Amino acid sequence: DLNFFEQKYYFLIPREQVDGTLQPTPSSSLQSEQLKEDQMLHTNNIEQQHSSYPHHFLLHKLTILLTSISLFFITTTLVSFTLRQTQSKMLEFTIQLSDHVRRELPLSKLVVVHVVENCVFVPIMVGVVFFLIEFYMGDKFLAFMVLSLVWIGEAYSLISMRSIQTTKHFPCAFFLYFTLFHVYFFSCPFGFSYSALGSTSIFVLHAMIFFWNRYEIPAVINGSVTAGSPRMMQHYQHSQQQQHFQFQSNP
């Protein structure tokens, strides 16, 4: 497939359009005059189409960018919704379980109800996987790895993202790496997709470690993030309210 693509296309443009010449078909019955007429006709068509090449190129790149952005928001929204709903149901299940244990009530009905409620999210994830497979030209492994990367990013955002700086900048960094990978993938469909995804995963891991060491750990050490105020924004708003109250109480 790669050799066929290199023979027929140059950066998603047919080679006969780039070279400006029509490559003759290997037929012994083709006369030289007919070949010259075909070449002249093809050259005229190429000259007429040269003026529209920049527009087609820009339109193609804009389509790739919009597709990457749409794919980012669709996958992250569905994964974030599933993760948050699962977390809330797990917390609710923990509270109900402790209440049943304290009252010595049977647990079978509670467990069955909890399992059935969480099974609702299975079709959502299966649908997302099949949706990604169509985007990645039937590559199931690539679709699964991209979805796993989104799951890791959402889990990091939900669990470890506590400071104001991480809340503002980590989603932007993840969006940038995700978009760059898909721009490369859709621009070069026969390129090194797995290598690009591997490098993207490494950059995302680097961003996670950087924000954790640079902002999250210092926020815990200096008391900006505590058990009573798990988000730095809440601590910041509380301190601002205290300063405003002290300012009004002073004469």
C-alpha positions as CSV (number, residue, x, y, z in Angstrom):
1,D,0.0,0.0,0.0
2,L,2.8,2.4,0.8
3,N,4.6,1.7,-2.5
4,F,1.4,2.2,-4.4
5,F,0.7,5.5,-2.6
6,E,4.2,6.8,-3.3
7,Q,3.9,5.9,-7.0
8,K,0.5,7.6,-7.4
9,Y,0.6,10.5,-4.9
10,Y,3.0,13.1,-3.5
11,F,1.7,14.6,-0.2
12,L,-1.9,13.7,-1.0
13,I,-1.6,15.2,-4.5
14,P,-1.6,13.0,-7.6
15,R,2.0,12.8,-9.0
16,E,0.8,13.5,-12.5
17,Q,-0.5,16.9,-11.3
18,V,2.7,17.6,-9.5
19,D,5.0,16.6,-12.3
20,G,2.8,18.4,-14.9
21,T,3.0,15.5,-17.3
22,L,0.7,12.6,-18.0
23,Q,2.4,9.3,-17.5
24,P,1.6,7.1,-20.5
25,T,-0.1,3.8,-20.0
26,P,1.9,0.8,-21.1
27,S,0.0,-0.1,-24.3
28,S,1.7,-1.1,-27.6
29,S,-1.3,0.1,-29.6
30,L,-1.1,3.7,-28.4
31,Q,0.1,5.9,-31.2
32,S,2.6,8.7,-30.7
33,E,0.3,11.4,-32.0
34,Q,-2.5,10.4,-29.7
35,L,0.0,10.5,-26.8
36,K,1.1,14.1,-27.7
37,E,-2.5,15.2,-27.9
38,D,-3.3,13.7,-24.5
39,Q,-0.2,15.4,-23.1
40,M,-1.2,18.7,-24.4
41,L,-4.7,18.4,-23.2
42,H,-3.5,17.3,-19.8
43,T,-1.0,20.2,-19.6
44,N,-3.8,22.7,-20.3
45,N,-6.0,21.2,-17.6
46,I,-3.1,21.4,-15.1
47,E,-2.5,25.0,-16.0
48,Q,-6.1,25.8,-15.3
49,Q,-6.1,24.0,-12.0
50,H,-2.8,25.4,-10.7
51,S,-4.5,28.6,-9.6
52,S,-6.9,26.6,-7.3
53,Y,-4.2,24.4,-5.7
54,P,-3.6,26.8,-2.7
55,H,-7.3,26.9,-2.0
56,H,-7.6,23.1,-2.1
57,F,-4.5,22.8,0.1
58,L,-5.8,25.3,2.7
59,L,-9.3,23.7,2.7
60,H,-7.8,20.3,3.2
61,K,-5.7,21.5,6.2
62,L,-8.6,23.3,7.6
63,T,-10.8,20.2,7.4
64,I,-8.1,18.2,9.1
65,L,-7.8,20.8,11.9
66,L,-11.6,20.9,12.4
67,T,-11.8,17.1,12.4
68,S,-9.1,16.9,15.1
69,I,-10.8,19.5,17.3
70,S,-14.2,17.8,16.9
71,L,-12.6,14.4,17.7
72,F,-11.0,15.8,20.8
73,F,-14.1,17.3,22.2
74,I,-16.3,14.3,21.5
75,T,-13.9,11.8,23.1
76,T,-13.0,13.9,26.1
77,T,-16.6,14.8,26.8
78,L,-17.8,11.2,26.7
79,V,-14.9,9.9,28.7
80,S,-15.2,12.7,31.3
81,F,-18.9,12.1,31.6
82,T,-18.5,8.3,32.1
83,L,-15.6,8.8,34.6
84,R,-17.5,11.3,36.7
85,Q,-20.7,9.4,36.8
86,T,-18.9,6.2,37.7
87,Q,-17.1,8.0,40.5
88,S,-20.3,9.5,41.9
89,K,-22.0,6.1,41.8
90,M,-19.0,4.5,43.5
91,L,-19.2,7.1,46.3
92,E,-23.0,6.5,46.6
93,F,-22.4,2.7,46.7
94,T,-19.8,3.1,49.4
95,I,-22.2,5.1,51.6
96,Q,-25.0,2.6,51.1
97,L,-22.8,-0.3,51.7
98,S,-21.6,1.0,55.0
99,D,-25.2,1.7,56.0
100,H,-26.2,-1.8,55.1
101,V,-23.3,-3.3,57.0
102,R,-24.2,-1.2,60.1
103,R,-27.8,-2.2,59.9
104,E,-26.9,-5.8,59.0
105,L,-29.1,-5.8,55.9
106,P,-28.6,-8.1,52.9
107,L,-26.1,-6.9,50.4
108,S,-27.0,-8.9,47.3
109,K,-29.7,-6.5,46.1
110,L,-27.5,-3.5,46.6
111,V,-24.6,-5.0,44.6
112,V,-26.9,-6.1,41.8
113,V,-28.4,-2.7,41.4
114,H,-25.0,-1.1,41.4
115,V,-23.6,-3.4,38.8
116,V,-26.7,-2.9,36.5
117,E,-26.4,0.9,36.9
118,N,-22.7,0.9,35.9
119,C,-23.4,-1.5,32.9
120,V,-25.2,1.4,31.3
121,F,-21.9,3.0,30.5
122,V,-20.5,-0.1,28.7
123,P,-22.4,0.7,25.4
124,I,-21.2,4.2,25.5
125,M,-17.5,3.1,25.6
126,V,-18.1,0.4,22.9
127,G,-19.7,3.1,20.7
128,V,-16.8,5.4,21.2
129,V,-14.4,2.6,20.2
130,F,-16.3,1.8,17.0
131,F,-16.5,5.5,16.3
132,L,-12.7,5.9,16.6
133,I,-12.1,2.8,14.5
134,E,-14.0,4.5,11.6
135,F,-11.8,7.6,12.0
136,Y,-8.6,5.5,12.0
137,M,-9.4,3.6,8.9
138,G,-10.2,0.3,10.7
139,D,-7.1,0.3,12.9
140,K,-8.6,-1.2,16.1
141,F,-5.4,-1.1,18.1
142,L,-4.7,2.6,17.3
143,A,-8.3,3.5,18.3
144,F,-8.0,1.6,21.6
145,M,-4.6,3.3,22.4
146,V,-6.0,6.8,21.7
147,L,-9.0,6.1,23.9
148,S,-6.7,4.8,26.6
149,L,-4.6,8.0,26.4
150,V,-7.8,10.1,26.8
151,W,-8.8,8.0,29.8
152,I,-5.4,8.5,31.4
153,G,-5.6,12.3,30.8
154,E,-9.1,12.5,32.2
155,A,-8.2,10.4,35.3
156,Y,-5.2,12.6,35.9
157,S,-7.4,15.7,35.6
158,L,-10.0,14.3,38.0
159,I,-7.6,12.9,40.7
160,S,-4.4,15.0,40.6
161,M,-5.4,18.4,39.2
162,R,-5.9,20.5,42.3
163,S,-3.9,23.8,41.8
164,I,-5.0,26.8,39.8
165,Q,-2.0,26.6,37.4
166,T,-2.6,22.9,36.6
167,T,-6.3,23.5,36.1
168,K,-5.6,26.3,33.6
169,H,-2.6,24.9,31.6
170,F,-2.7,21.1,31.6
171,P,-5.9,20.8,29.5
172,C,-4.3,23.2,27.0
173,A,-1.2,21.1,26.8
174,F,-3.2,17.9,26.4
175,F,-5.3,19.5,23.7
176,L,-2.2,20.6,21.8
177,Y,-0.5,17.2,21.8
178,F,-3.8,15.5,20.9
179,T,-4.4,17.8,18.0
180,L,-0.8,17.7,16.7
181,F,-1.0,13.9,16.6
182,H,-4.2,13.9,14.6
183,V,-3.0,16.6,12.2
184,Y,-0.1,14.4,11.4
185,F,-2.2,11.2,11.1
186,F,-4.8,12.7,8.8
187,S,-2.1,14.6,6.7
188,C,0.0,11.4,6.3
189,P,-2.3,8.4,6.4
190,F,0.5,6.1,5.5
191,G,3.0,7.6,7.9
192,F,4.4,6.3,11.2
193,S,1.2,6.5,13.2
194,Y,2.3,4.3,16.1
195,S,5.6,6.2,16.5
196,A,3.7,9.5,16.5
197,L,1.3,8.1,19.1
198,G,4.2,6.9,21.2
199,S,5.9,10.2,21.2
200,T,2.6,12.0,21.9
201,S,2.1,9.7,25.0
202,I,5.6,10.5,26.2
203,F,5.0,14.2,25.9
204,V,1.7,13.9,27.8
205,L,3.4,11.9,30.5
206,H,6.1,14.6,30.7
207,A,3.4,17.2,31.1
208,M,1.8,15.2,33.9
209,I,5.0,14.8,35.8
210,F,5.9,18.5,35.2
211,F,2.6,19.9,36.6
212,W,2.7,17.4,39.5
213,N,6.2,18.4,40.6
214,R,6.0,22.1,39.8
215,Y,2.5,23.0,41.1
216,E,0.7,20.1,42.9
217,I,3.3,19.1,45.4
218,P,4.2,22.7,46.4
219,A,0.4,23.4,46.8
220,V,0.1,20.5,49.3
221,I,3.3,21.4,51.1
222,N,2.4,25.1,51.7
223,G,-1.2,24.2,52.7
224,S,-3.0,25.6,49.6
225,V,-4.5,22.1,49.1
226,T,-5.8,20.3,52.1
227,A,-8.4,17.7,53.1
228,G,-10.8,20.4,54.0
229,S,-10.1,22.4,50.8
230,P,-9.2,19.8,48.1
231,R,-9.1,22.5,45.4
232,M,-6.8,25.4,45.4
233,M,-9.5,27.6,43.9
234,Q,-11.7,27.0,47.0
235,H,-8.8,27.9,49.3
236,Y,-8.1,31.0,47.2
237,Q,-11.7,32.1,47.3
238,H,-11.9,31.5,51.1
239,S,-8.7,33.6,51.7
240,Q,-10.1,36.4,49.5
241,Q,-13.4,36.4,51.5
242,Q,-11.4,36.6,54.8
243,Q,-9.3,39.5,53.5
244,H,-12.4,41.3,52.3
245,F,-14.1,40.8,55.7
246,Q,-11.1,42.1,57.6
247,F,-10.9,45.1,55.3
248,Q,-14.5,45.9,56.0
249,S,-14.2,45.4,59.7
250,N,-11.2,47.7,60.1
251,P,-12.1,51.4,60.5
